[in-house]
Amino acid sequence: MPTPHRPPDPRSNMVVWFIEELDDYLDRFTKDGAPANDDWKDDKGEPVAL
């Protein structure tokens, strides 16, 4: 997830996310929920089955 932001008012307990950052984050995933980039590798550099 993108980093949340707090408004400048120190009395506020609100946390917000910028829509552009959320859109960029969600664009990394396909419609079925799998990462769009499926070339994952383990610590040894071997492909990992998803």
GIGIQUI-V554908 format. One record per residue. N is the residue number from 1. PHI is phi in degrees with one decimal (NA if undefined). Layout:
n = [N & N]
phi = [PHI & PHI]
//
This chain:
n = [1 & 2 & 3 & 4 & 5 & 6 & 7 & 8 & 9 & 10 & 11 & 12 & 13 & 14 & 15 & 16 & 17 & 18 & 19 & 20 & 21 & 22 & 23 & 24 & 25 & 26 & 27 & 28 & 29 & 30 & 31 & 32 & 33 & 34 & 35 & 36 & 37 & 38 & 39 & 40 & 41 & 42 & 43 & 44 & 45 & 46 & 47 & 48 & 49 & 50]
phi = [NA & -66.0 & -71.3 & -73.7 & -121.4 & -111.3 & -62.1 & -65.5 & -72.5 & -65.6 & -82.3 & -83.0 & -97.8 & -73.5 & -125.7 & -131.6 & -121.9 & -80.2 & -59.3 & -64.3 & -68.3 & -64.8 & -60.3 & -61.0 & -64.1 & -70.5 & -66.0 & -76.8 & -113.5 & -83.1 & -66.9 & -87.1 & 93.7 & -79.9 & -57.3 & -66.6 & -94.8 & -102.0 & -98.1 & -70.3 & -132.1 & -84.2 & -61.4 & -93.2 & 85.7 & -84.7 & -60.1 & -110.6 & -72.7 & -94.0]
//
